[in-house]
């Protein structure tokens, strides 16, 4: 097999962005920081996202050539070999590989074997919660069972063998042996996973020694493909047109509503006094304006200095988590849809005017608007990454912390946007059983370490409409994967469910960075009457899961128990398709259950009744 080592441009942000370990053709590499990127790079325009993240620009790596990994002057995002400890599958010798040993176009070879054998990377590496990654100190591991005096007697640190025993199985069959003269220390890998008192290097493999930090966090030994080795922090924004007139839900429209409120003048007079907080609460409840907008308007009216904006440029110690839903919702729901070269939408419908059955009528009352996006552009930017857990220390994409730009890619595709009926949704949300069901999920979310990250997506607090719309998006993607020609991994969701901004819709769009974005199957499936048939089949499929009744009656499953009626058999998607990492899902809120009414429960009941009548 010919050796072709290449990463597509879209993969330099996700999943093989800065800090990620990448296996290809028996070799292993890690993506370096953006400070090592070549100067020839493509500019990605997204002013709205740049403003929210507090950066000056976005750049995409130039398309990479083959064998980019061992040619330091080649185009593309740079990768270096990691781990540096390799072993020979024939003689079992371990070799510490260095950059000076690289030969362009040739994989590492064993210096002792004839015929020449290719070296393989060790499968274990060490990480810490500070975001650092490094090689396991295999010399220390081989000597770790010895007392300090005996350990110091061995002064040769690079004469190691990676042995395999035929008398044991699993990790117990693997061992590291020191072949130094008068040593012979050895230890198997049965207990290698976990913490063992090893020291953290305080840096990542591409950082120089003078960039190392004093890191006292415990080191964990994991497999180099482990899920907790890399948690990328990615933000994305749709390219929407600038609107001259204030759209419904925009800052200007909200500002006019605030100024027109009867409580606005009393708030200005009470500004800075004890009654100001009470009046602010009344205005928030009346208009839906947040504190950031109120502070800005008060500063304009009274001449005081406003506090720093919530979306002010964040330091690299903690990433900014932008909320771009308000502008996108306004663009999709504008009375006259705006259009640009990269944002072309048109409104359609379910096409149920000639249908008189109660099933279709019930469905029509619950779906308000259907908008087809013939062309969308999305910009995805990599802010950095974490290791060990999603709540660990944040490491920026520029580990030198000098650059004010971020790596990004742009993808083009199509989408399907739909909103729920406002009256039907409001009536459903007021049901006590619905509110109690979501209250339990809200309590679990408050205890979760993902509370802050997920709060940016869900809004002020977890609402019934968010869980409903989020689950609906998952079910719709799964159904569309059967009917539109796209795989589930090629589709992506955006949930617009903030009650404070009167949002009640979802967007399902293509998420692939290649030709998948131009097939047209998603928009075609949204045309009337195909979408109504798809929605009906979706609700019928969601009403039954192969794991029922366990799945539908579950009181807490999935990550941090943040799901209710949702499992891999009925509602979960690939991680790249979901905004919240496959959490905050409940199928019962869509199709109903024994203890809670579903928003589409009447549709399912009418469809079953019609099917039963036709069989009589």
C-alpha positions as a printed Julia matrix, in Angstrom:
616×3 Matrix{Float64}:
   0.0     0.0    0.0
   1.37    3.41  -0.96
   2.07    5.84   1.86
  -0.27    8.85   1.65
  -0.38   10.93   4.8
  -2.84   13.75   4.39
  -5.43   15.69   6.4
  -8.22   17.52   4.62
  -8.49   21.25   5.24
 -11.81   20.91   7.1
 -10.24   18.37   9.48
  -7.66   20.88  10.73
 -10.39   22.36  12.96
 -12.34   19.23  13.84
 -11.56   16.44  14.62
  -7.79   16.79  14.08
  -7.28   20.36  15.28
  -4.55   21.75  17.51
  -3.67   19.27  20.24
  -5.39   16.24  18.7
  -3.57   12.93  18.17
  -4.02   11.53  14.68
  -3.38    7.88  13.67
  -2.84    7.07   9.99
  -1.34    4.02   8.28
   0.32    2.71  11.44
   1.87    6.08  12.35
   0.79    8.62  14.97
   1.04   12.42  14.95
  -0.18   15.43  16.95
  -1.31   18.78  15.53
   0.87   21.68  16.68
  -0.18   25.15  17.83
  -1.13   27.8   15.28
   2.09   29.68  16.02
   3.81   27.09  13.79
   1.38   27.49  10.87
   2.8    28.63   7.51
   2.33   32.26   6.53
   0.48   31.29   3.34
  -3.04   30.77   4.63
  -6.56   31.57   3.54
  -8.57   34.33   5.22
 -12.05   33.34   6.46
 -14.51   36.21   6.8
 -16.97   36.15   9.72
 -17.16   39.56  11.46
 -20.05   38.53  13.7
 -18.23   35.5   15.11
 -14.94   37.4   15.4
 -16.65   40.12  17.44
 -18.15   37.57  19.83
 -14.87   35.68  20.3
 -12.78   38.84  20.61
 -10.31   38.01  17.82
  -9.07   40.0   14.85
  -9.34   37.38  12.1
  -9.83   33.74  11.12
  -7.51   31.76   8.89
  -7.77   28.36   7.23
  -4.72   26.23   6.64
  -3.73   25.89   2.99
  -4.62   22.53   1.44
  -2.04   19.96   2.49
   0.09   17.92   0.15
   0.83   14.23   0.62
   3.44   13.38   3.24
   2.86   16.72   4.96
   3.82   15.18   8.29
   7.51   14.64   7.67
   8.12   17.63   5.35
   8.43   20.72   7.59
   8.32   23.15   4.64
   5.19   21.66   3.0
   1.83   23.39   2.82
  -0.91   22.69   5.33
  -1.31   22.68   9.09
   1.83   21.25  10.74
   1.86   17.91  12.56
   4.74   16.26  14.4
   5.3    12.62  15.29
   3.88   11.6   18.66
   4.48    9.63  20.76
   8.22    9.74  20.27
   8.67    6.3   21.86
   8.36    3.66  19.11
   8.98   -0.09  19.1
   9.83   -2.75  16.56
   7.31   -5.53  16.13
  10.06   -8.02  15.28
  12.93   -7.5   17.74
  10.76   -5.6   20.3
  13.39   -2.9   20.68
  12.1     0.5   21.85
  13.45    3.61  20.13
  13.17    7.26  21.2
  12.52    9.0   17.86
  13.62   12.59  17.36
  12.82   15.2   14.73
  16.41   14.94  13.45
  15.78   11.27  12.67
  12.94   12.04  10.23
  13.47   11.24   6.54
  10.97   12.82   4.16
   8.6    10.3    2.63
   9.84    7.41   4.77
   8.27    6.05   7.98
  10.53    5.25  10.97
  12.56    2.08  10.49
  14.14   -0.22  13.06
  17.94    0.31  13.01
  18.65   -3.27  14.18
  16.46   -5.46  11.99
  17.21   -6.95   8.57
  15.11   -6.85   6.5
  14.11   -3.38   7.6
  10.96   -3.24   9.75
   8.72   -0.22  10.32
   8.51    1.02  13.89
   5.12    1.32  15.59
   4.11    3.98  18.15
   3.56    3.03  21.77
  -0.14    2.92  22.49
  -0.03    4.73  25.87
   0.6     8.42  26.59
   0.21   10.66  29.61
  -2.09   13.67  30.06
  -3.05   16.01  32.88
  -5.98   18.29  33.68
  -3.77   21.28  32.88
  -4.03   20.38  29.2
  -0.55   18.89  28.84
   0.35   15.82  26.79
   3.54   13.8   26.8
   5.28   10.45  26.47
   5.08    7.99  29.3
   8.41    7.75  31.14
   8.93    4.09  30.24
  12.27    3.89  32.01
  10.55    5.0   35.22
   7.78    2.46  34.64
  10.22   -0.44  34.2
  12.01    0.55  37.43
   9.0     1.77  39.41
   8.73   -1.37  41.58
  12.35   -0.95  42.78
  13.49    1.04  45.81
  15.05    4.46  45.05
  18.63    3.25  45.62
  18.31    0.34  43.17
  16.57    2.6   40.68
  19.39    5.15  40.72
  21.95    2.39  40.1
  20.72    2.13  36.49
  22.06    5.12  34.57
  21.11    4.07  31.01
  17.66    5.33  30.11
  17.21    4.35  26.47
  17.86    0.6   26.42
  14.33   -0.73  26.67
  12.34   -3.57  25.15
   8.58   -3.88  24.76
   7.98   -7.59  25.33
   4.94   -9.77  24.75
   4.37  -12.93  26.78
   2.45  -15.95  25.5
   1.68  -17.01  29.08
  -0.78  -14.21  29.82
  -3.48  -12.19  28.12
  -4.45   -8.54  27.91
  -2.21   -5.86  29.38
  -0.61   -8.41  31.7
   1.03   -9.99  28.66
   2.82   -6.72  27.81
   5.88   -5.55  29.73
   8.73   -3.05  29.48
  12.2    -4.46  30.14
  15.4    -2.52  30.76
  18.28   -4.23  28.93
  21.04   -2.09  30.46
  24.04   -3.99  31.83
  23.48   -5.4   35.33
  19.87   -4.14  35.45
  17.08   -6.25  33.9
  14.29   -4.36  35.64
  10.88   -5.14  34.18
   7.19   -4.44  34.84
   4.07   -5.47  33.0
   1.35   -3.05  31.93
  -1.51   -4.53  33.93
  -1.78   -1.4   36.11
  -0.48    1.16  33.63
  -3.76    3.05  33.2
  -4.38    5.72  35.82
  -2.09    7.82  38.02
   1.32    6.57  39.17
   3.16    9.54  40.65
   4.81   10.51  37.38
   5.69   14.17  36.88
   4.01   16.35  34.28
   6.33   17.99  31.78
   4.21   21.16  31.85
   4.0    21.38  28.07
   2.69   19.76  24.92
   4.95   17.9   22.44
   5.3    20.85  20.02
   6.26   23.34  22.73
   9.89   24.08  23.51
  11.4    23.42  26.91
  11.49   27.12  27.8
   7.7    27.22  27.27
   7.06   24.6   29.96
   4.94   25.63  32.94
   5.24   24.45  36.52
   2.37   21.96  36.51
   1.53   20.11  39.73
  -1.61   18.39  38.45
  -1.58   14.59  38.65
  -0.6    12.76  35.48
  -2.89   10.11  34.0
  -1.74    7.36  31.65
  -4.3     6.7   28.9
  -4.39    5.11  25.48
  -3.44    7.6   22.8
  -6.89    7.21  21.2
  -8.79    7.61  24.49
 -11.9     9.78  24.46
 -10.7    11.99  27.33
  -7.42   12.87  25.63
  -8.93   15.7   23.58
 -11.99   17.92  24.04
 -11.98   20.61  21.33
 -13.68   23.96  22.01
 -15.33   24.98  18.72
 -17.7    27.87  18.01
 -19.64   28.33  14.79
 -21.8    30.98  13.15
 -23.97   31.12  10.07
 -23.23   33.81   7.52
 -26.41   35.9    7.61
 -26.99   39.21   5.8
 -26.85   42.54   7.57
 -30.33   43.98   7.96
 -30.97   47.69   7.72
 -34.26   47.71   9.61
 -34.47   46.28  13.09
 -35.76   42.73  12.9
 -38.11   41.23  15.42
 -36.01   40.07  18.38
 -33.01   42.29  17.42
 -31.34   44.7   19.84
 -32.9    47.74  18.13
 -36.41   46.31  18.3
 -35.92   45.38  21.95
 -34.5    48.83  22.67
 -37.62   50.47  21.25
 -39.82   48.22  23.37
 -37.82   49.1   26.48
 -38.06   52.86  25.81
 -41.8    52.54  25.16
 -42.36   50.78  28.5
 -44.19   52.67  31.25
 -41.42   51.65  33.64
 -38.54   53.1   31.59
 -38.69   56.65  33.0
 -39.02   55.38  36.6
 -35.97   53.16  36.0
 -33.91   56.08  34.75
 -34.87   58.12  37.81
 -34.15   55.23  40.19
 -30.84   54.3   38.5
 -28.27   53.52  41.17
 -30.89   53.48  43.92
 -32.41   50.62  45.95
 -35.58   50.44  43.81
 -33.71   50.05  40.52
 -33.43   46.24  40.69
 -37.17   45.81  41.21
 -38.01   48.07  38.26
 -35.43   46.32  36.07
 -37.09   43.0   36.83
 -40.46   44.36  35.75
 -39.01   45.61  32.46
 -37.26   42.3   31.82
 -40.5    40.4   32.34
 -42.42   42.8   30.09
 -40.01   43.15  27.17
 -37.64   40.16  27.35
 -34.59   42.46  27.36
 -31.49   41.21  29.16
 -29.28   43.11  31.61
 -26.63   43.84  28.99
 -29.09   45.79  26.83
 -30.58   47.59  29.83
 -27.13   48.65  31.03
 -26.29   49.99  27.58
 -29.54   51.97  27.3
 -29.16   53.37  30.81
 -25.6    54.45  30.05
 -26.84   56.21  26.92
 -29.71   57.89  28.8
 -27.97   58.85  32.05
 -24.37   59.28  30.86
 -23.02   56.64  33.25
 -20.37   54.07  32.31
 -21.86   50.66  31.43
 -20.28   47.49  32.83
 -18.19   45.37  30.43
 -20.32   43.62  27.8
 -20.89   39.9   28.15
 -19.37   39.35  24.71
 -16.29   41.49  25.3
 -13.04   39.87  24.13
 -12.23   37.08  26.55
  -8.78   36.33  27.85
  -7.1    33.16  26.63
  -7.43   31.73  30.14
 -11.1    30.98  29.45
 -12.8    30.8   26.05
 -15.67   33.07  25.09
 -18.95   31.22  24.65
 -20.97   33.3   22.22
 -24.72   33.24  21.72
 -25.47   34.04  18.08
 -29.01   32.71  18.03
 -30.83   36.06  18.2
 -29.53   37.4   14.89
 -29.94   34.06  13.13
 -33.51   33.67  14.37
 -34.34   37.18  13.18
 -32.89   36.44   9.72
 -34.89   33.23   9.3
 -38.18   34.66  10.59
 -38.06   38.07   8.86
 -41.31   38.88   6.95
 -39.25   39.46   3.82
 -36.42   36.93   3.86
 -33.07   38.64   3.2
 -30.8    37.09   0.6
 -27.12   37.17  -0.26
 -24.82   34.94  -2.27
 -24.25   32.73   0.79
 -27.71   32.98   2.37
 -30.65   32.07   0.13
 -33.91   31.08   1.84
 -37.53   30.8    0.78
 -40.7    30.01   2.66
 -42.87   27.04   1.82
 -45.38   25.01   3.84
 -46.58   21.54   4.68
 -49.02   21.53   1.75
 -51.96   20.22   3.73
 -54.65   22.5    2.32
 -56.48   19.7    0.49
 -56.14   17.22   3.35
 -59.23   16.95   5.55
 -58.27   14.1    7.88
 -57.77   14.91  11.56
 -54.22   13.51  11.46
 -53.01   16.09   8.94
 -55.03   18.88  10.55
 -53.44   18.16  13.94
 -49.98   18.17  12.37
 -50.7    21.46  10.57
 -51.69   23.19  13.82
 -48.4    22.21  15.47
 -46.04   23.3   12.68
 -46.15   27.02  11.95
 -43.57   27.93   9.29
 -41.34   25.91   6.99
 -38.39   27.7    5.4
 -35.96   26.12   2.98
 -32.38   27.32   2.85
 -31.07   26.62  -0.65
 -27.62   27.89   0.34
 -25.96   28.38   3.72
 -22.44   29.21   4.78
 -21.11   28.29   8.21
 -17.79   29.3    9.76
 -16.34   27.04  12.45
 -13.48   28.3   14.59
 -11.29   26.3   16.96
 -10.65   28.27  20.15
  -8.6    25.58  21.86
  -8.99   22.33  23.72
  -9.11   20.61  27.1
  -7.86   17.27  28.35
  -9.05   14.76  30.97
 -12.57   16.29  31.19
 -14.65   19.03  29.51
 -14.3    21.16  32.66
 -10.49   21.0   32.89
  -8.11   23.87  32.17
  -8.5    25.5   28.76
  -5.53   25.51  26.38
  -5.79   28.08  23.54
  -5.06   27.15  19.95
  -2.08   29.5   20.16
  -0.19   28.02  23.08
   2.26   30.93  22.97
  -0.7    33.27  23.73
   0.62   35.96  21.38
  -1.67   35.69  18.35
  -5.14   37.25  18.11
  -6.52   35.04  15.34
  -8.0    31.57  15.32
  -8.0    28.63  12.88
 -11.3    28.2   11.07
 -12.98   26.56   8.11
 -16.03   27.48   6.1
 -18.58   24.96   4.85
 -21.37   25.49   2.37
 -24.59   23.57   2.28
 -28.37   23.65   2.56
 -30.88   23.58   5.36
 -34.42   23.07   6.54
 -35.86   25.51   9.11
 -39.19   25.03  10.81
 -41.04   26.66  13.7
 -43.73   25.31  16.0
 -47.16   26.86  16.43
 -46.88   29.54  19.12
 -50.36   29.02  20.6
 -50.12   25.24  20.69
 -46.63   25.42  22.18
 -47.64   27.9   24.89
 -50.62   25.78  25.91
 -48.47   22.64  26.04
 -45.76   24.37  28.12
 -48.31   25.44  30.74
 -49.2    21.83  31.55
 -48.03   21.03  35.09
 -46.91   17.53  34.09
 -44.63   18.98  31.41
 -43.09   21.52  33.78
 -42.5    18.89  36.47
 -40.84   16.59  33.94
 -38.38   19.28  32.86
 -37.82   20.46  36.46
 -36.11   17.14  37.18
 -33.82   17.58  34.17
 -33.09   21.14  35.25
 -32.01   19.92  38.69
 -29.66   17.37  37.1
 -28.22   20.1   34.88
 -27.53   22.33  37.88
 -25.45   19.52  39.41
 -23.57   18.85  36.18
 -20.11   20.23  35.51
 -21.4    21.1   32.01
 -23.88   23.61  33.45
 -22.09   26.74  32.24
 -21.36   25.42  28.75
 -24.85   24.06  28.16
 -26.42   27.18  29.65
 -25.18   29.18  26.68
 -27.18   26.96  24.35
 -30.32   26.52  26.45
 -30.76   30.15  27.55
 -31.49   31.59  30.98
 -32.73   28.24  32.25
 -33.63   24.88  30.8
 -37.16   25.26  29.42
 -39.64   22.65  28.21
 -39.5    24.07  24.69
 -35.74   23.56  24.5
 -35.97   19.86  25.4
 -38.89   19.46  22.98
 -37.19   21.23  20.07
 -33.82   19.58  20.73
 -35.35   16.1   20.75
 -37.43   16.98  17.68
 -34.25   17.98  15.83
 -32.63   14.63  16.68
 -35.65   12.63  15.59
 -35.95   14.62  12.37
 -32.27   14.12  11.5
 -32.58   10.39  12.04
 -35.66   10.25   9.8
 -34.1    12.46   7.13
 -31.05   10.2    6.98
 -33.35    7.52   5.53
 -35.11    9.81   3.06
 -32.79   12.63   1.96
 -29.65   10.76   0.94
 -27.45   12.18   3.71
 -25.9    10.21   6.55
 -26.66   11.36  10.1
 -23.05   12.53  10.5
 -23.5    14.84   7.49
 -26.41   16.66   9.15
 -26.25   19.13  12.0
 -28.73   20.9   14.27
 -29.21   24.44  15.53
 -31.87   24.85  18.19
 -33.62   28.21  18.66
 -35.53   27.82  21.91
 -34.92   30.85  24.11
 -38.26   31.92  25.63
 -36.84   35.34  26.48
 -36.33   35.95  22.74
 -39.6    34.25  21.69
 -37.72   31.54  19.79
 -39.44   28.27  18.93
 -37.75   26.62  15.96
 -34.98   24.36  14.7
 -32.6    24.31  11.76
 -31.34   21.06  10.27
 -28.54   21.64   7.78
 -25.68   19.89   6.05
 -22.49   19.88   8.1
 -19.95   18.23   5.81
 -17.1    20.23   4.36
 -17.03   18.49   0.98
 -19.5    17.75  -1.84
 -22.18   16.66   0.64
 -23.14   20.31   0.95
 -24.27   20.59  -2.67
 -26.44   17.54  -3.24
 -29.78   19.29  -2.73
 -31.5    16.31  -1.15
 -32.3    18.09   2.11
 -34.14   20.99   0.47
 -35.93   18.61  -1.85
 -37.16   16.62   1.13
 -38.51   19.84   2.66
 -40.75   20.58  -0.31
 -44.48   20.01   0.06
 -45.87   17.43   0.64
 -42.71   15.4    1.38
 -41.96   17.12   4.69
 -45.4    16.44   6.16
 -45.04   12.76   5.31
 -41.55   12.74   6.83
 -42.83   14.34  10.03
 -45.65   11.82  10.31
 -43.29    8.88   9.86
 -40.92   10.5   12.37
 -43.59   10.71  15.09
 -44.74    7.14  14.43
 -41.15    5.86  14.67
 -40.47    7.89  17.83
 -43.53    6.5   19.58
 -41.79    3.16  20.0
 -38.19    2.33  20.89
 -36.71   -1.15  20.92
 -35.55   -0.45  24.48
 -39.06    0.43  25.7
 -40.48    0.44  28.3
 -37.09    0.94  29.99
 -36.08    3.83  27.72
 -39.38    5.73  27.77
 -39.78    5.49  31.55
 -36.17    6.27  32.47
 -35.65    8.98  35.09
 -32.04    9.67  34.22
 -29.73    8.14  31.63
 -26.87    9.21  29.43
 -24.03   11.54  30.36
 -24.57   12.99  33.87
 -28.13   11.55  33.76
 -29.18   14.51  31.59
 -31.45   12.45  29.32
 -34.8    10.88  29.99
 -36.46    8.91  27.18
 -33.53    8.9   24.75
 -31.03    6.19  23.83
 -28.97    5.0   20.87
 -31.93    3.05  19.52
 -34.26    6.04  19.22
 -32.8     9.56  19.59
 -29.01    9.85  19.86
 -26.85   11.2   17.02
 -23.14   11.35  16.19
 -21.45   13.83  18.53
 -20.59   16.18  15.66
 -24.28   16.63  14.84
 -25.47   17.77  18.28
 -24.99   21.11  20.01
 -25.08   19.66  23.53
 -23.18   16.38  23.22
 -26.27   14.12  23.1
 -27.71   15.46  26.36
 -31.01   17.14  27.37
 -33.22   14.82  25.31
 -36.63   13.34  26.12
 -38.7    11.51  23.53
 -41.75   11.55  25.84
 -42.11   15.32  25.42
 -42.51   14.8   21.67
 -44.83   11.79  21.42
 -46.11   11.51  25.0
 -45.8     8.98  27.78
 -47.74    7.61  30.7
 -46.86   10.57  32.94
 -46.43   13.46  30.5
 -48.29   14.7   27.39
 -46.3    15.0   24.18
 -46.49   17.96  21.84
 -47.21   15.63  18.89
 -49.17   13.08  20.95
 -52.47   13.87  19.22
 -50.82   13.37  15.81
 -49.67    9.9   16.83
 -53.09    9.03  18.27
 -54.95   10.21  15.18
 -52.58    8.31  12.88
 -53.09    5.11  14.87
 -56.86    5.57  14.86
 -56.85    6.13  11.08
 -54.72    3.02  10.56
 -57.04    0.94  12.72
 -60.12    2.22  10.89
 -58.63    1.36   7.51
 -58.09   -2.24   8.61
 -61.69   -2.77   9.69
